[in-house]
Amino acid sequence: MLPGCFSVQNVVPQPDGDSSKVKVKVRVNIHGIFSVSNASLIEKQKGEGEDMQIESEPMAQNEGREEEQTKMQVDHEGQSLGDQQNEDSTKEGVSGEKQDQSAGGSKPKVKVKSLDLPIVANNIRQLDSDVLINFVELERQMISQDKLVKEVNDAKNAVEEYVYDLREKLCGIYQKYISKEDSIRLTLMLDDTENWLYEDGEDQPKQVYEEKLDALKRFVQPIQERHRETENRPRAFEELGKKLQLYLKFVDSYKKKDVSFVHLNPEDVSTVEKCVTESMAWMNNKMNAQSKLAITQDPVVKVADIIAKIQELEDVCDPVINKPKPTVEEPPDVNDCGAHNGPTPKQEAEGKDTKPGMKEMEVD
């Protein structure tokens, strides 16, 4: 893509017909924008004097340009111009000496005059639609490629990390949960996988790394389960034992005619007692069977089975224990019913004492 078109104007040949020398200064700013900052025409003029002079006539249209951070100056034949000037001065000096010796006149000098030239810039601000579409598609492809490369690297790193982590755990927390034969076999698998990563597996598709990782996980899964079950099984059995003790205490309180449970149905309490007895027998059998197995063998009961038994026990016993007492309605009070609407006996007696025709006494 072109940065733009820059045209230097008013370039004319030398008065003697020779080609003119043009000095151009170009710059690239911190944003990578290219520009032509200055252009000047070097004009040679013959004259007399002691020293060679260089005059510059700056033009108004090139004044006030901002200084850029990064400058790149291209001097077209600047060095050759200086060499040519030196040669011309030397030749003219020699000829001048000859003239002085012969005629005794003054030796001619060369003046160099620098004239600033106008610059017309035509920057390209907008790309064609086809070019822009191609760039967008290229960017999309690059993003997709970067994403694929990242996924492949992540899959490869996952295999490598799993190998190192598993090797450390194999000598640590997993050591007592794996048999000697399986430990040797797993160690060989880890070594082979590590060597493969740095040799044939250096550059493989994502799916190949995922298959390697899945193969290791399938072999290690029973070891991880034995470790997890051994760590969590005691707490699960402890929780089941607490539930059984709670429900046994309830049955004992009911049999002792506790007033809190006299409203319960005996059949419901018998159901609770039966469920508690069966659950206790199940727990004792599983604990005895598990104690006979080696720690490197798969367990006969899992934590999930114990949690399911606790839930089954709660579903049977809790509705009976938490059954509310029936509400008893109190009989109505006899004194509150049968209200009189007529006059009371006292009012009737007072009415009889009043004689007809008597007027009320007025009191001043």
LUMKOLDREN-454517 format. One record per residue (C-alpha): chain; x, y, z; residue in one letter; residue number from 1. Coordinates in steps of 0.5 Angstrom, whole numbers. Example, Ala and Ser with C-alpha at 12.3 -4.5 7.8 and 13.67 -1.06 7.14 Angstrom:
# LUMKOLDREN-454517
+---+-------+-------+-------+---+-----+
! c !    px !    py !    pz ! r !   k !
+---+-------+-------+-------+---+-----+
! A !    25 !    -9 !    16 ! A !   1 !
! A !    27 !    -2 !    14 ! S !   2 !
+---+-------+-------+-------+---+-----+
//
This chain:
# LUMKOLDREN-454517
+---+-------+-------+-------+---+-----+
! c !    px !    py !    pz ! r !   k !
+---+-------+-------+-------+---+-----+
! A !     0 !     0 !     0 ! M !   1 !
! A !     3 !     7 !    -2 ! L !   2 !
! A !     3 !    12 !     3 ! P !   3 !
! A !     1 !    18 !    -2 ! G !   4 !
! A !     4 !    22 !    -7 ! C !   5 !
! A !     9 !    28 !    -6 ! F !   6 !
! A !    11 !    32 !   -12 ! S !   7 !
! A !    16 !    37 !   -11 ! V !   8 !
! A !    14 !    43 !   -16 ! Q !   9 !
! A !    19 !    49 !   -19 ! N !  10 !
! A !    25 !    44 !   -21 ! V !  11 !
! A !    29 !    48 !   -27 ! V !  12 !
! A !    35 !    46 !   -30 ! P !  13 !
! A !    42 !    50 !   -28 ! Q !  14 !
! A !    43 !    57 !   -32 ! P !  15 !
! A !    48 !    53 !   -36 ! D !  16 !
! A !    44 !    48 !   -38 ! G !  17 !
! A !    46 !    43 !   -33 ! D !  18 !
! A !    42 !    38 !   -28 ! S !  19 !
! A !    40 !    41 !   -22 ! S !  20 !
! A !    41 !    38 !   -15 ! K !  21 !
! A !    35 !    38 !   -11 ! V !  22 !
! A !    35 !    36 !    -3 ! K !  23 !
! A !    29 !    33 !     0 ! V !  24 !
! A !    28 !    31 !     7 ! K !  25 !
! A !    23 !    26 !     9 ! V !  26 !
! A !    20 !    24 !    16 ! R !  27 !
! A !    17 !    18 !    19 ! V !  28 !
! A !    13 !    20 !    26 ! N !  29 !
! A !    12 !    16 !    32 ! I !  30 !
! A !     5 !    13 !    29 ! H !  31 !
! A !     9 !    11 !    23 ! G !  32 !
! A !     6 !    16 !    18 ! I !  33 !
! A !    11 !    18 !    12 ! F !  34 !
! A !    12 !    25 !    10 ! S !  35 !
! A !    16 !    30 !     6 ! V !  36 !
! A !    18 !    36 !    10 ! S !  37 !
! A !    22 !    40 !     6 ! N !  38 !
! A !    25 !    40 !    -1 ! A !  39 !
! A !    30 !    45 !    -4 ! S !  40 !
! A !    34 !    47 !   -10 ! L !  41 !
! A !    41 !    48 !   -10 ! I !  42 !
! A !    43 !    53 !   -15 ! E !  43 !
! A !    51 !    55 !   -17 ! K !  44 !
! A !    52 !    62 !   -18 ! Q !  45 !
! A !    59 !    65 !   -21 ! K !  46 !
! A !    62 !    71 !   -17 ! G !  47 !
! A !    68 !    74 !   -14 ! E !  48 !
! A !    70 !    74 !    -7 ! G !  49 !
! A !    75 !    71 !    -2 ! E !  50 !
! A !    70 !    65 !     1 ! D !  51 !
! A !    65 !    61 !    -2 ! M !  52 !
! A !    58 !    63 !     1 ! Q !  53 !
! A !    51 !    59 !     1 ! I !  54 !
! A !    45 !    63 !     1 ! E !  55 !
! A !    38 !    61 !     3 ! S !  56 !
! A !    31 !    64 !     1 ! E !  57 !
! A !    26 !    60 !     5 ! P !  58 !
! A !    19 !    60 !     2 ! M !  59 !
! A !    13 !    62 !     6 ! A !  60 !
! A !     9 !    56 !     4 ! Q !  61 !
! A !    14 !    51 !     7 ! N !  62 !
! A !    15 !    55 !    14 ! E !  63 !
! A !    12 !    53 !    20 ! G !  64 !
! A !    12 !    45 !    19 ! R !  65 !
! A !    12 !    41 !    26 ! E !  66 !
! A !    18 !    38 !    28 ! E !  67 !
! A !    17 !    30 !    28 ! E !  68 !
! A !    20 !    25 !    33 ! Q !  69 !
! A !    23 !    21 !    28 ! T !  70 !
! A !    27 !    24 !    22 ! K !  71 !
! A !    30 !    21 !    16 ! M !  72 !
! A !    33 !    25 !    11 ! Q !  73 !
! A !    35 !    23 !     4 ! V !  74 !
! A !    40 !    28 !     1 ! D !  75 !
! A !    40 !    26 !    -7 ! H !  76 !
! A !    47 !    27 !    -9 ! E !  77 !
! A !    49 !    32 !    -3 ! G !  78 !
! A !    56 !    29 !    -2 ! Q !  79 !
! A !    57 !    29 !    -9 ! S !  80 !
! A !    55 !    36 !   -10 ! L !  81 !
! A !    60 !    38 !    -4 ! G !  82 !
! A !    66 !    33 !    -8 ! D !  83 !
! A !    64 !    37 !   -14 ! Q !  84 !
! A !    64 !    44 !   -11 ! Q !  85 !
! A !    71 !    42 !    -8 ! N !  86 !
! A !    74 !    40 !   -15 ! E !  87 !
! A !    71 !    46 !   -18 ! D !  88 !
! A !    74 !    50 !   -13 ! S !  89 !
! A !    81 !    47 !   -14 ! T !  90 !
! A !    80 !    47 !   -21 ! K !  91 !
! A !    78 !    54 !   -21 ! E !  92 !
! A !    84 !    56 !   -16 ! G !  93 !
! A !    89 !    52 !   -21 ! V !  94 !
! A !    86 !    56 !   -27 ! S !  95 !
! A !    86 !    63 !   -22 ! G !  96 !
! A !    93 !    62 !   -20 ! E !  97 !
! A !    95 !    61 !   -28 ! K !  98 !
! A !    91 !    67 !   -29 ! Q !  99 !
! A !    95 !    71 !   -23 ! D ! 100 !
! A !   101 !    69 !   -26 ! Q ! 101 !
! A !   100 !    71 !   -33 ! S ! 102 !
! A !    95 !    76 !   -33 ! A ! 103 !
! A !    95 !    78 !   -25 ! G ! 104 !
! A !    87 !    78 !   -25 ! G ! 105 !
! A !    83 !    76 !   -19 ! S ! 106 !
! A !    81 !    69 !   -19 ! K ! 107 !
! A !    73 !    67 !   -20 ! P ! 108 !
! A !    69 !    64 !   -14 ! K ! 109 !
! A !    63 !    60 !   -14 ! V ! 110 !
! A !    57 !    61 !   -10 ! K ! 111 !
! A !    51 !    56 !    -8 ! V ! 112 !
! A !    44 !    58 !    -7 ! K ! 113 !
! A !    39 !    54 !    -4 ! S ! 114 !
! A !    32 !    55 !    -6 ! L ! 115 !
! A !    26 !    52 !    -2 ! D ! 116 !
! A !    21 !    49 !    -7 ! L ! 117 !
! A !    14 !    48 !    -6 ! P ! 118 !
! A !    11 !    41 !    -4 ! I ! 119 !
! A !     4 !    38 !    -6 ! V ! 120 !
! A !     2 !    32 !    -2 ! A ! 121 !
! A !    -3 !    27 !    -4 ! N ! 122 !
! A !    -4 !    23 !     1 ! N ! 123 !
! A !    -8 !    16 !     1 ! I ! 124 !
! A !   -14 !    16 !     6 ! R ! 125 !
! A !   -19 !    11 !     4 ! Q ! 126 !
! A !   -17 !     4 !     1 ! L ! 127 !
! A !   -22 !     1 !    -4 ! D ! 128 !
! A !   -27 !    -3 !    -2 ! S ! 129 !
! A !   -24 !   -10 !    -5 ! D ! 130 !
! A !   -18 !    -9 !    -2 ! V ! 131 !
! A !   -21 !    -7 !     5 ! L ! 132 !
! A !   -26 !   -14 !     4 ! I ! 133 !
! A !   -19 !   -18 !     3 ! N ! 134 !
! A !   -16 !   -15 !     9 ! F ! 135 !
! A !   -22 !   -16 !    13 ! V ! 136 !
! A !   -22 !   -23 !    11 ! E ! 137 !
! A !   -15 !   -24 !    12 ! L ! 138 !
! A !   -15 !   -22 !    19 ! E ! 139 !
! A !   -21 !   -27 !    20 ! R ! 140 !
! A !   -17 !   -32 !    18 ! Q ! 141 !
! A !   -11 !   -30 !    22 ! M ! 142 !
! A !   -15 !   -30 !    28 ! I ! 143 !
! A !   -18 !   -37 !    27 ! S ! 144 !
! A !   -11 !   -39 !    26 ! Q ! 145 !
! A !    -9 !   -36 !    32 ! D ! 146 !
! A !   -14 !   -39 !    36 ! K ! 147 !
! A !   -13 !   -46 !    33 ! L ! 148 !
! A !    -6 !   -45 !    35 ! V ! 149 !
! A !    -8 !   -43 !    42 ! K ! 150 !
! A !   -12 !   -49 !    43 ! E ! 151 !
! A !    -7 !   -54 !    41 ! V ! 152 !
! A !    -2 !   -51 !    45 ! N ! 153 !
! A !    -7 !   -51 !    51 ! D ! 154 !
! A !    -8 !   -59 !    50 ! A ! 155 !
! A !    -1 !   -60 !    50 ! K ! 156 !
! A !     1 !   -57 !    56 ! N ! 157 !
! A !    -5 !   -60 !    59 ! A ! 158 !
! A !    -2 !   -67 !    58 ! V ! 159 !
! A !     5 !   -65 !    60 ! E ! 160 !
! A !     2 !   -62 !    67 ! E ! 161 !
! A !    -2 !   -68 !    68 ! Y ! 162 !
! A !     4 !   -72 !    67 ! V ! 163 !
! A !     8 !   -68 !    72 ! Y ! 164 !
! A !     2 !   -67 !    77 ! D ! 165 !
! A !     0 !   -75 !    77 ! L ! 166 !
! A !     8 !   -77 !    78 ! R ! 167 !
! A !     8 !   -73 !    84 ! E ! 168 !
! A !     1 !   -75 !    87 ! K ! 169 !
! A !     4 !   -82 !    85 ! L ! 170 !
! A !     9 !   -82 !    90 ! C ! 171 !
! A !     5 !   -78 !    95 ! G ! 172 !
! A !    -3 !   -78 !    97 ! I ! 173 !
! A !    -4 !   -84 !    92 ! Y ! 174 !
! A !     2 !   -88 !    94 ! Q ! 175 !
! A !    -2 !   -93 !    99 ! K ! 176 !
! A !    -8 !   -93 !    94 ! Y ! 177 !
! A !    -5 !   -97 !    88 ! I ! 178 !
! A !    -2 !  -104 !    88 ! S ! 179 !
! A !     5 !  -105 !    86 ! K ! 180 !
! A !     4 !  -108 !    79 ! E ! 181 !
! A !    -1 !  -102 !    78 ! D ! 182 !
! A !     4 !   -97 !    80 ! S ! 183 !
! A !    10 !  -100 !    76 ! I ! 184 !
! A !     5 !  -100 !    70 ! R ! 185 !
! A !     3 !   -93 !    71 ! L ! 186 !
! A !    10 !   -90 !    72 ! T ! 187 !
! A !    12 !   -93 !    65 ! L ! 188 !
! A !     6 !   -90 !    62 ! M ! 189 !
! A !     8 !   -83 !    65 ! L ! 190 !
! A !    15 !   -84 !    62 ! D ! 191 !
! A !    13 !   -86 !    55 ! D ! 192 !
! A !     8 !   -80 !    55 ! T ! 193 !
! A !    13 !   -75 !    57 ! E ! 194 !
! A !    18 !   -77 !    52 ! N ! 195 !
! A !    13 !   -77 !    47 ! W ! 196 !
! A !    11 !   -70 !    48 ! L ! 197 !
! A !    19 !   -68 !    47 ! Y ! 198 !
! A !    20 !   -72 !    41 ! E ! 199 !
! A !    14 !   -75 !    36 ! D ! 200 !
! A !     9 !   -71 !    40 ! G ! 201 !
! A !    12 !   -64 !    39 ! E ! 202 !
! A !     7 !   -62 !    33 ! D ! 203 !
! A !     1 !   -66 !    33 ! Q ! 204 !
! A !    -7 !   -64 !    32 ! P ! 205 !
! A !   -11 !   -62 !    38 ! K ! 206 !
! A !   -15 !   -69 !    38 ! Q ! 207 !
! A !    -8 !   -73 !    39 ! V ! 208 !
! A !    -7 !   -69 !    45 ! Y ! 209 !
! A !   -14 !   -70 !    48 ! E ! 210 !
! A !   -13 !   -78 !    47 ! E ! 211 !
! A !    -7 !   -78 !    51 ! K ! 212 !
! A !   -10 !   -75 !    56 ! L ! 213 !
! A !   -16 !   -79 !    57 ! D ! 214 !
! A !   -12 !   -85 !    57 ! A ! 215 !
! A !    -8 !   -83 !    63 ! L ! 216 !
! A !   -15 !   -81 !    66 ! K ! 217 !
! A !   -18 !   -88 !    65 ! R ! 218 !
! A !   -12 !   -91 !    68 ! F ! 219 !
! A !   -12 !   -87 !    74 ! V ! 220 !
! A !   -20 !   -86 !    76 ! Q ! 221 !
! A !   -20 !   -92 !    80 ! P ! 222 !
! A !   -14 !   -90 !    84 ! I ! 223 !
! A !   -17 !   -83 !    85 ! Q ! 224 !
! A !   -24 !   -86 !    87 ! E ! 225 !
! A !   -21 !   -90 !    92 ! R ! 226 !
! A !   -17 !   -84 !    95 ! H ! 227 !
! A !   -24 !   -80 !    95 ! R ! 228 !
! A !   -28 !   -86 !    98 ! E ! 229 !
! A !   -23 !   -87 !   104 ! T ! 230 !
! A !   -23 !   -80 !   106 ! E ! 231 !
! A !   -30 !   -79 !   106 ! N ! 232 !
! A !   -33 !   -85 !   108 ! R ! 233 !
! A !   -32 !   -85 !   115 ! P ! 234 !
! A !   -36 !   -78 !   116 ! R ! 235 !
! A !   -42 !   -81 !   112 ! A ! 236 !
! A !   -42 !   -87 !   117 ! F ! 237 !
! A !   -42 !   -82 !   123 ! E ! 238 !
! A !   -47 !   -78 !   120 ! E ! 239 !
! A !   -52 !   -84 !   119 ! L ! 240 !
! A !   -50 !   -87 !   126 ! G ! 241 !
! A !   -52 !   -80 !   129 ! K ! 242 !
! A !   -59 !   -81 !   125 ! K ! 243 !
! A !   -60 !   -88 !   128 ! L ! 244 !
! A !   -59 !   -86 !   135 ! Q ! 245 !
! A !   -64 !   -80 !   134 ! L ! 246 !
! A !   -69 !   -84 !   132 ! Y ! 247 !
! A !   -68 !   -90 !   137 ! L ! 248 !
! A !   -69 !   -85 !   142 ! K ! 249 !
! A !   -75 !   -83 !   139 ! F ! 250 !
! A !   -78 !   -90 !   139 ! V ! 251 !
! A !   -75 !   -91 !   147 ! D ! 252 !
! A !   -79 !   -84 !   149 ! S ! 253 !
! A !   -85 !   -87 !   145 ! Y ! 254 !
! A !   -85 !   -93 !   149 ! K ! 255 !
! A !   -84 !   -89 !   156 ! K ! 256 !
! A !   -91 !   -86 !   154 ! K ! 257 !
! A !   -88 !   -79 !   153 ! D ! 258 !
! A !   -93 !   -74 !   153 ! V ! 259 !
! A !   -90 !   -71 !   147 ! S ! 260 !
! A !   -91 !   -77 !   143 ! F ! 261 !
! A !   -98 !   -80 !   146 ! V ! 262 !
! A !  -102 !   -77 !   140 ! H ! 263 !
! A !   -98 !   -82 !   135 ! L ! 264 !
! A !  -101 !   -88 !   132 ! N ! 265 !
! A !   -97 !   -94 !   134 ! P ! 266 !
! A !   -97 !   -97 !   127 ! E ! 267 !
! A !   -93 !   -91 !   125 ! D ! 268 !
! A !   -88 !   -92 !   131 ! V ! 269 !
! A !   -87 !   -99 !   129 ! S ! 270 !
! A !   -85 !   -97 !   122 ! T ! 271 !
! A !   -80 !   -92 !   124 ! V ! 272 !
! A !   -77 !   -98 !   129 ! E ! 273 !
! A !   -77 !  -103 !   123 ! K ! 274 !
! A !   -73 !   -98 !   119 ! C ! 275 !
! A !   -68 !   -96 !   124 ! V ! 276 !
! A !   -67 !  -103 !   126 ! T ! 277 !
! A !   -66 !  -105 !   118 ! E ! 278 !
! A !   -61 !   -99 !   117 ! S ! 279 !
! A !   -57 !  -101 !   123 ! M ! 280 !
! A !   -56 !  -108 !   121 ! A ! 281 !
! A !   -54 !  -105 !   114 ! W ! 282 !
! A !   -49 !  -100 !   116 ! M ! 283 !
! A !   -46 !  -106 !   121 ! N ! 284 !
! A !   -45 !  -111 !   115 ! N ! 285 !
! A !   -42 !  -106 !   110 ! K ! 286 !
! A !   -37 !  -103 !   115 ! M ! 287 !
! A !   -35 !  -110 !   117 ! N ! 288 !
! A !   -34 !  -112 !   110 ! A ! 289 !
! A !   -30 !  -106 !   108 ! Q ! 290 !
! A !   -26 !  -107 !   114 ! S ! 291 !
! A !   -24 !  -114 !   111 ! K ! 292 !
! A !   -21 !  -111 !   104 ! L ! 293 !
! A !   -15 !  -108 !   103 ! A ! 294 !
! A !   -14 !  -100 !   102 ! I ! 295 !
! A !   -12 !  -102 !    94 ! T ! 296 !
! A !   -18 !  -105 !    93 ! Q ! 297 !
! A !   -25 !  -102 !    91 ! D ! 298 !
! A !   -30 !  -101 !    96 ! P ! 299 !
! A !   -36 !  -105 !    98 ! V ! 300 !
! A !   -40 !   -99 !    99 ! V ! 301 !
! A !   -39 !   -92 !    97 ! K ! 302 !
! A !   -41 !   -85 !   100 ! V ! 303 !
! A !   -46 !   -84 !    95 ! A ! 304 !
! A !   -50 !   -91 !    98 ! D ! 305 !
! A !   -49 !   -88 !   105 ! I ! 306 !
! A !   -52 !   -82 !   103 ! I ! 307 !
! A !   -58 !   -85 !   100 ! A ! 308 !
! A !   -59 !   -89 !   106 ! K ! 309 !
! A !   -59 !   -83 !   110 ! I ! 310 !
! A !   -64 !   -80 !   106 ! Q ! 311 !
! A !   -69 !   -86 !   106 ! E ! 312 !
! A !   -69 !   -86 !   113 ! L ! 313 !
! A !   -71 !   -79 !   114 ! E ! 314 !
! A !   -76 !   -80 !   109 ! D ! 315 !
! A !   -79 !   -86 !   113 ! V ! 316 !
! A !   -78 !   -83 !   120 ! C ! 317 !
! A !   -79 !   -75 !   120 ! D ! 318 !
! A !   -86 !   -75 !   118 ! P ! 319 !
! A !   -88 !   -79 !   124 ! V ! 320 !
! A !   -83 !   -75 !   129 ! I ! 321 !
! A !   -86 !   -69 !   126 ! N ! 322 !
! A !   -93 !   -70 !   126 ! K ! 323 !
! A !   -97 !   -65 !   130 ! P ! 324 !
! A !  -101 !   -66 !   136 ! K ! 325 !
! A !  -109 !   -65 !   134 ! P ! 326 !
! A !  -112 !   -59 !   136 ! T ! 327 !
! A !  -118 !   -60 !   142 ! V ! 328 !
! A !  -124 !   -55 !   141 ! E ! 329 !
! A !  -126 !   -52 !   148 ! E ! 330 !
! A !  -133 !   -52 !   150 ! P ! 331 !
! A !  -137 !   -46 !   150 ! P ! 332 !
! A !  -138 !   -42 !   157 ! D ! 333 !
! A !  -145 !   -43 !   160 ! V ! 334 !
! A !  -145 !   -36 !   163 ! N ! 335 !
! A !  -144 !   -32 !   157 ! D ! 336 !
! A !  -150 !   -35 !   153 ! C ! 337 !
! A !  -157 !   -33 !   154 ! G ! 338 !
! A !  -157 !   -26 !   154 ! A ! 339 !
! A !  -163 !   -22 !   156 ! H ! 340 !
! A !  -166 !   -17 !   152 ! N ! 341 !
! A !  -172 !   -15 !   157 ! G ! 342 !
! A !  -172 !   -11 !   163 ! P ! 343 !
! A !  -168 !   -14 !   169 ! T ! 344 !
! A !  -172 !   -16 !   175 ! P ! 345 !
! A !  -170 !   -10 !   179 ! K ! 346 !
! A !  -172 !    -6 !   174 ! Q ! 347 !
! A !  -179 !    -9 !   174 ! E ! 348 !
! A !  -180 !    -8 !   181 ! A ! 349 !
! A !  -178 !    -1 !   180 ! E ! 350 !
! A !  -183 !     0 !   175 ! G ! 351 !
! A !  -189 !    -3 !   180 ! K ! 352 !
! A !  -187 !     2 !   185 ! D ! 353 !
! A !  -189 !     8 !   180 ! T ! 354 !
! A !  -196 !    10 !   181 ! K ! 355 !
! A !  -200 !    12 !   175 ! P ! 356 !
! A !  -202 !    19 !   174 ! G ! 357 !
! A !  -196 !    22 !   178 ! M ! 358 !
! A !  -192 !    27 !   175 ! K ! 359 !
! A !  -185 !    28 !   176 ! E ! 360 !
! A !  -183 !    33 !   182 ! M ! 361 !
! A !  -179 !    39 !   179 ! E ! 362 !
! A !  -173 !    41 !   183 ! V ! 363 !
! A !  -171 !    49 !   183 ! D ! 364 !
+---+-------+-------+-------+---+-----+
//
